[in-house]
Amino acid sequence: IYGTYDIFVYDLKGNVTKQLTNSPGYDAEAVVSPKGDKILFTSTRGGDLDLWIMNIDGSEPKQLTNELGYDGGAFFNSDGTKIVFRASRPKTEVEIKEYKDYLAQNLVAPSAMEIFTINADGTDMKQITSLGKANWAPYFTPSGKKIIFASNHKAEKGFNFQLYTVNLDGTGIEQITYESVFNSFPMFSPDGKKIAFSSNRLNGGTHDTNVFVADWVE
């Protein structure tokens, strides 16, 4: 968790046109809202790894989450009113101490994460999954009625990550991928007809991760 990270705007030629954050600590994982008016990001400026939102020009930053744990990897839904993210939530004294000790060294150990949603104004935070292990890389499906995410909750040794979907109320978990031992970072085309994701499949037994595209029918 590099404390020197900040958020910048680049033009299409790779030139920096503006620096949007300049506070001490980690400012990263930025995504722009569908309307192009807000930027969502993770920051340690409040002392923990929380979600923040600001105007597209970097003004009026607002903290959205404030529970202990690493809140990150967030994305908006299609109309920009709702946010999905993954978070760790250390509970026991041992877990809390380990998390804080790591954070003091600008480190995290993201092996236990669940999927959450929150409104873009910071209200109505809900925990969607309670599967154990690492549930991450969430994204709203084109209909906005489900969340797709990567999880190793069925893996015996912890590494086998497959894609799953879940309803917004946490019901109806469905496994989407079965091939290879790593599938993650799912995203959809603007028209909702295609899904892109990263996978270790078809890599000749190496550790190469490649991007795949498939048709999507919801």
N, C-alpha and C positions, 0 to 999 in steps of 0.2 A: 504494500500500500504506500506508494511513493508520495512523500509529503510535498514534493515539488510539482506534482501534476496540477495543471490548470486546463481550462477549456478555452479553445481558440476557434476563430473562424478563418477558413482558408478559401481562396478562390480556386477555380477549376485548374489553374496552372500550378497550384501548390504553394502559393504565396500567402503568408499570414496577413489578413486584413484587419483583424481585431482580436484582442484578448478580452474574454468575457469574465473570467474570474481571476482574482489576485489576492486571495486570502491564504493564510498559512494552512498547510495540510493538503489532503488529497481531494481534488475535485476532478471527477472523471465519470466514465460510463454515461455520457450525455446522449440523449435522444430528443429530437424535435417533435412537437405535437403535430397531429394531422393538419391543423389549421395554420401551422407555421408561426404561431404567436408565443409559444412557451418552449422552454428547454427543461427537461427533467434530468437530474444527475444525482450521483452519490457523492457525499462530502463528509469529511471529518471535522469541519469547522465548528461543529457543536460539541466536539469531544468524543463522538462515536460515529460509526459508519451509518449514516442516515440518508433518506431520500430528501432532496430539495428540489424546488421548482423556481424558475425565474423567467422573466420576460425574454424575448428573443434577442434583445440588445444587452442582456446581462443585468438589467436593473431589477429591483424589488425581489431579491431572493427570499424564499419562504421555506421553512422546514416542514416536511410532511409527516415524517415518522420520528418517534423519540423513544422507542423501546430498545433495550440493550441487545445488540447483535448486529450482524452485517446485513444491511438492507441494500440490495443492488440488482443489477441486471434488469432494470425496469423498462416497460414499454407501455405506451398508450393503447387504448382501444381505438376503433376507427373514427369515432367522433370526438375523441380527446377528453371525454368526461371521466373515464375510469383508467386505472393503472394496475398492471400486474407486475409482481416482482418476486424475487426469492430472498429468503432471510434465514439467518441462523438465530436461534433464541436460547442462549445458554441459561439454564435454570438452577442447577445445583451449585453449591459453593465451589466445587472443583471446576465445573464447566465455566463459571463466571471468572474465576481466577485465571484459568488458562486463556480465556478470550482476552481479558484485560492485559495479561502479561504479553501475549502476542501483539496486541494492538500497540502497546507501548514501544514495541520494536518495529512498528510499521509492518506487521505481518498478520495474516489470518490463516486458519486451518479450516477451510470450508467443506468439511466432510459431513456435516449434519445441517440440512437446509430444507425448508418447506416453502410451498407456494402461497402467496398472499395477494389480496387485492385491496385497493383503497381508492376512494374518489379523488379526482384531480385537485379538489380543494382541501384535501387532508382528512376528510370525514369518512366514517364507516369502514375502517380497516377490518378485514376478515381473513382468517386463516383458511385456505382452501384444502390443502392436503395435510395429512398426519400419517405419512407412510414410513417415516424413519429413513435413515441414510441421507443421500444427497438428491434433492429434487430441485431442478434449476433450469435456466434458459427458457423461461415461460414466454408465451406469446398468445395473444387472442386469435382464435380462428376467425375466418372471414365473416361469419354470422354474428360474432360477438357473444355467442351463447356458450362457448366452451373455451378452454385454455389448453394449448398444447405445450408440453414440457418434456425435458429429459430427466430420467430417473434410473437409479441403480437399486431400487428397493427390492427387486426380485433376485438380485445377484448374490450368489453364495460368497464370492470373494470381494465384492464391492466395486469391481471395475466395469461390469457389463452395463452400459448405459443404452437404454432404448427410449423411443418416443412414446408418449401416452397423451391422451386427451382426458379432460375432466370437465364436468358441468360447473357452472359458477357457484353452485351450492356445495360442491365437493363430492357429489354423487356421480355414478356412471363412469368410473375410470375404465378406459379402453386402451389396450396396447396397440400401437400403430406400426412399429417396426419390429423385426425379428432377426434381421441379418446383421452380422458382424458384432463386435463388442463395444462399439462406440457410435452413437447417433445423437446429435445435439444441434443446438442453434437453429431451430426451425423458424422460418419466416415465410410469409405469403406474398404473392404478386399483388399489385394494386387491384386487379380484377378478381382476386380470390380463386382463380382457377389453377394456380400452380403453387407448389410448396418447394422451397429450397432448404436444404439442411446439410450439415457436415457429417461425414461418415468415414469409418475405416474399412468399409467393404471394398472389394475388388482392388486391393492394394498389393497383391502378390505376397502376402504374409509379412509385409513390412509394417512400420508404424505410421505410414503416410495417411494423412487425413485430407479428404477431397470434398468438394461441394457437389451435391447431387440435386437434380430437379425432377419432380414428379407431378402428375396430375393430382388434383385435390377434389374430392367429392364429399361434401358434408351432409 
